[in-house]
Amino acid sequence: MKTPAIAGLILASFTLLFPAFSQAGINLENTRVVLAAPSKEASLVIKNSAAEDLMFQAWVESADKSEDVPFAITPVLKRLAGEQQQVLRILYSGKGLPTDKESVYWLNVREVPQKSREENTLQIAV
């Protein structure tokens, strides 16, 4: 009776020691950006931790995806050299947000993968 429990514990320990392979070149400075009422812009630093160049795409969308977004981001699409960083500027247009409550919007940053150097490969960007 103890053997299955011990075997399960060893298997769980083994899987935690060797996590699944993942690769990400983009690292964000923060997980949240808060824009206080009097200010009209915020910034976020994106770092390329990979040695190779990459591209990223950034955009803002509403939480329910049904309303227009009163924000703009610069740059929207940018090539970033290896081991470099870029500042994303989030600009508020000044209209459309309620003044009596908080509003939530999603900041999306996606890495655009380079073309594979090998033939017959499938690349999936998630």
trRosetta pair geometry for C-beta under 8 A, 3 or more apart (Angstrom, degrees):
i j d omega theta_ij theta_ji phi_ij phi_ji
1 4 7.2 -53 -167 28 34 99
1 5 7.5 22 146 -5 61 111
2 5 5.6 -65 -157 44 45 111
2 6 5.8 41 151 -21 79 109
3 6 5.9 -57 -142 39 29 108
3 7 6.1 29 159 -19 65 109
4 7 5.6 -55 -141 40 31 112
4 8 6.2 34 157 -21 65 106
5 8 5.7 -54 -148 36 29 112
5 9 6.4 30 153 -18 63 106
6 9 5.7 -53 -148 36 32 112
6 10 6.4 32 154 -18 65 105
7 10 5.8 -54 -147 37 31 111
7 11 6.3 31 154 -18 64 107
8 11 5.7 -55 -145 38 31 111
8 12 6.3 31 156 -18 65 106
9 12 5.8 -53 -145 37 30 110
9 13 6.3 31 155 -18 63 107
10 13 5.7 -55 -147 38 30 112
10 14 6.3 33 153 -23 64 107
11 14 5.6 -53 -146 34 30 114
11 15 6.5 26 157 -16 64 105
12 15 6.0 -56 -148 37 30 107
12 16 6.5 28 155 -17 64 108
13 16 5.9 -60 -150 37 31 110
13 17 6.5 33 153 -24 65 107
14 17 5.8 -56 -152 30 31 113
14 18 6.9 -12 164 17 64 106
15 18 6.7 -77 -144 57 30 82
16 19 7.5 5 -161 -69 36 77
19 22 7.9 -49 131 7 109 101
24 27 7.3 105 122 -67 112 69
24 49 7.7 45 105 48 74 119
24 111 7.1 170 -152 -8 70 151
25 48 5.5 0 159 -152 98 76
25 49 6.1 -166 -160 53 47 71
25 50 3.6 -40 -124 -11 103 124
25 52 7.4 -75 -116 66 143 84
25 54 4.8 123 101 -15 154 160
25 111 5.7 126 51 -133 99 148
26 46 5.9 -25 -157 -169 100 104
26 47 7.3 134 -157 73 48 48
26 48 6.5 -29 -95 -99 57 58
26 49 7.7 -179 -86 12 7 87
26 54 7.2 -123 -54 99 90 144
26 56 5.7 99 -93 -94 142 132
26 80 8.0 93 -98 56 91 152
26 109 6.4 -150 149 135 150 119
26 111 4.9 -163 -9 -69 122 111
27 46 7.4 146 74 -161 45 54
27 47 4.6 -23 63 64 97 100
27 48 8.0 -180 20 -82 80 13
27 49 5.4 57 -11 -28 119 118
28 31 6.9 112 97 -85 125 45
28 44 6.4 -11 -160 169 98 117
28 45 7.6 135 -161 83 50 55
28 46 6.1 -27 -102 -105 62 68
28 47 7.9 -173 -80 21 16 79
28 109 6.5 143 -75 41 120 153
29 44 5.9 -171 42 -168 108 68
29 45 3.9 69 -38 55 134 92
29 46 7.5 -95 -15 -65 87 31
29 47 7.3 103 -62 -16 76 102
30 33 6.4 121 89 -70 129 66
30 44 6.2 -108 41 -130 99 98
33 42 5.0 135 179 124 113 145
33 44 5.6 -74 -81 -63 127 120
33 90 6.2 99 141 17 155 155
33 107 6.1 55 20 -22 124 153
34 42 7.4 163 75 -111 34 154
35 39 6.2 -131 -166 82 76 105
35 41 7.7 -82 -128 -179 115 9
35 42 4.8 -114 -88 -30 89 127
35 90 6.9 -114 -70 105 129 121
35 92 6.2 141 168 -50 152 130
36 39 5.3 70 65 17 83 106
37 99 7.4 69 -130 -137 130 81
39 42 7.0 87 121 -63 132 77
39 92 7.8 108 114 19 65 131
40 91 6.8 10 147 -156 85 69
40 92 5.0 -131 -159 54 57 99
40 94 6.7 -11 -126 -71 109 92
41 89 5.9 -7 -172 -174 124 95
41 90 6.3 154 -158 80 67 54
41 91 5.0 -19 -103 -104 100 60
41 92 6.6 -148 -73 9 48 80
42 89 7.7 155 82 -157 38 51
42 90 4.7 -12 61 58 86 110
43 87 5.2 -7 -171 -176 121 107
43 88 6.5 153 -158 78 62 53
43 89 5.4 -26 -101 -101 85 60
43 90 7.0 -172 -84 15 31 79
44 87 7.3 143 72 -159 35 60
44 88 4.6 -16 62 58 90 107
44 90 7.0 45 -2 -19 105 112
44 107 7.3 105 0 161 164 159
45 85 5.5 8 -177 176 101 126
45 86 7.4 154 -155 80 58 36
45 87 5.6 -34 -98 -100 67 67
45 88 7.6 -166 -82 15 16 78
46 56 6.4 -125 165 59 157 169
46 58 7.9 -130 -54 -64 148 134
46 80 7.1 -99 112 -95 113 160
46 85 6.3 163 85 -157 47 72
46 86 5.0 -15 60 61 100 87
46 87 7.7 175 18 -92 76 17
46 88 6.0 67 -19 -26 110 106
46 109 6.6 -171 -105 -157 130 151
47 84 7.7 -166 -148 105 59 32
47 85 4.4 -29 -100 -99 69 99
48 53 7.7 -3 -178 -136 160 37
48 54 5.9 171 -131 37 122 108
48 80 4.5 169 -46 126 134 119
48 81 6.9 175 59 87 152 36
48 82 6.0 -123 123 -130 124 31
48 83 6.4 -71 92 -28 90 14
48 84 5.5 18 38 54 115 65
48 85 7.0 -161 12 -81 72 45
49 83 7.3 41 -141 -99 27 55
50 54 6.3 73 54 -24 134 126
50 82 5.8 -88 105 -128 67 89
50 83 7.8 -120 82 -47 34 59
51 82 4.5 28 176 -164 30 142
51 83 6.6 12 -113 -32 49 100
52 82 5.3 95 23 -79 5 119
52 114 6.9 -83 143 -5 133 149
53 79 6.1 13 176 180 116 99
53 80 6.8 166 -157 84 69 44
53 81 5.3 -39 -103 -120 91 44
53 82 5.8 -81 -60 -35 48 78
53 114 7.5 94 85 -72 77 132
54 79 7.5 178 98 -151 28 60
54 80 5.8 -17 68 59 74 92
54 82 7.9 91 -5 -80 82 64
54 111 5.8 -17 165 -158 135 103
54 112 7.1 155 176 63 82 65
54 113 7.5 -36 -139 -116 102 35
54 114 6.7 -105 -111 -37 67 97
55 77 6.7 9 -180 -174 111 84
55 78 6.8 171 -150 88 70 36
55 79 5.1 -39 -93 -96 82 61
55 80 7.1 146 -107 12 28 78
55 111 7.3 124 80 -165 52 55
55 112 4.0 -28 84 56 105 115
55 114 7.9 125 7 -71 92 70
56 77 7.5 -172 91 -142 44 47
56 78 6.1 -11 56 59 82 82
56 80 6.2 14 2 -5 106 125
56 86 7.9 -172 44 52 129 140
56 109 5.9 1 -180 -175 122 91
56 110 6.6 156 -158 80 69 43
56 111 5.5 -40 -100 -102 81 52
56 112 6.6 -171 -93 5 23 84
57 76 6.7 6 -152 157 70 67
57 77 5.1 -6 -105 -100 78 80
57 109 7.4 161 82 -154 46 46
57 110 4.9 -15 59 61 94 97
57 112 5.9 76 -18 -43 103 110
58 73 5.0 -114 113 138 110 153
58 75 7.5 101 36 93 114 55
58 76 6.2 -136 60 -143 74 41
58 77 8.0 -168 21 -69 67 41
58 88 5.7 -95 142 -127 176 137
58 107 7.2 -5 -167 -178 100 86
58 108 6.7 164 -150 90 51 58
58 109 4.8 -8 -101 -103 89 75
58 110 7.6 -180 -77 20 43 66
59 73 6.4 -151 -109 28 32 137
59 76 6.8 40 -75 -145 79 92
59 107 8.0 174 92 -153 34 49
59 108 5.3 -10 62 60 76 104
60 69 5.1 164 106 177 101 150
60 71 4.6 -10 66 82 162 126
60 72 7.9 -124 25 -94 123 12
60 73 6.1 146 -18 -35 99 115
60 90 7.0 94 -58 -138 137 109
60 105 5.3 25 -178 154 106 126
60 106 6.8 157 -155 81 56 51
60 107 5.6 -25 -100 -100 80 61
60 108 7.3 174 -90 17 28 79
61 65 5.8 10 164 -104 119 77
61 69 6.2 -104 -121 -61 30 140
61 105 6.8 170 84 -167 29 85
61 106 5.2 -16 62 59 81 103
61 108 6.6 19 8 -9 104 121
62 65 5.8 -180 72 -73 85 26
62 66 6.7 -82 84 40 136 50
62 67 4.8 80 -49 56 171 88
62 68 7.8 70 -33 76 129 11
62 69 5.7 -155 -45 -80 84 88
62 105 5.7 -55 -107 -116 44 82
62 106 7.5 36 117 15 6 87
63 104 4.7 41 -49 97 135 103
63 105 6.6 -113 -37 -100 77 32
63 106 6.4 125 -89 -29 56 95
64 67 6.9 57 68 1 101 93
68 96 6.9 -93 87 -141 99 152
69 105 6.3 101 -135 -137 108 135
70 92 6.2 33 126 -158 98 72
70 93 4.6 -121 -173 40 82 106
70 94 7.4 -146 176 33 123 28
70 95 6.1 -159 -130 74 135 53
70 96 4.0 176 -60 58 134 132
70 97 6.1 -114 41 -37 147 93
71 90 5.7 -10 -169 -175 123 91
71 91 6.5 143 -159 74 65 48
71 92 5.9 -34 -100 -98 76 55
71 93 7.0 -137 -79 -11 25 88
71 105 6.5 141 8 123 140 168
72 90 7.7 158 79 -157 41 47
72 91 4.7 -19 61 61 90 105
72 93 6.9 86 -12 -58 100 95
73 76 5.9 113 89 -89 95 67
73 88 6.0 -14 -164 -174 105 104
73 89 7.0 152 -154 80 52 53
73 90 5.6 -18 -100 -103 79 65
73 91 7.4 -177 -81 17 28 80
73 107 7.8 123 -85 -140 139 95
74 88 7.4 158 79 -158 42 57
74 89 5.0 -9 57 57 91 103
74 91 7.1 32 0 -11 101 118
75 78 4.2 94 91 -57 139 117
75 86 7.3 -54 31 171 111 136
75 88 7.4 -99 38 -115 56 70
77 112 7.8 25 -146 -14 97 144
78 86 6.0 148 115 -157 152 169
80 84 5.7 -158 180 78 83 107
80 85 7.7 13 -159 -125 123 16
80 86 5.5 -104 -106 -19 115 125
81 84 4.4 62 69 -1 86 138
88 109 7.6 -105 -60 -93 159 123
90 107 7.1 -62 -93 -106 139 126
92 97 8.0 -38 -158 -9 121 137
93 96 7.2 36 72 15 111 119
97 103 5.2 -111 -142 -5 104 151
98 101 5.3 12 101 45 128 85
98 103 6.6 139 36 -57 86 109
110 125 7.1 81 -178 151 104 125
111 125 6.8 -146 83 -150 78 119
112 125 7.2 -7 -128 -121 35 167
113 123 5.4 -149 100 168 154 140
113 125 5.2 -156 -12 -76 112 116
116 121 4.3 -118 147 67 169 136
116 123 5.8 -173 -46 -46 114 121
118 121 4.9 81 84 -34 102 130
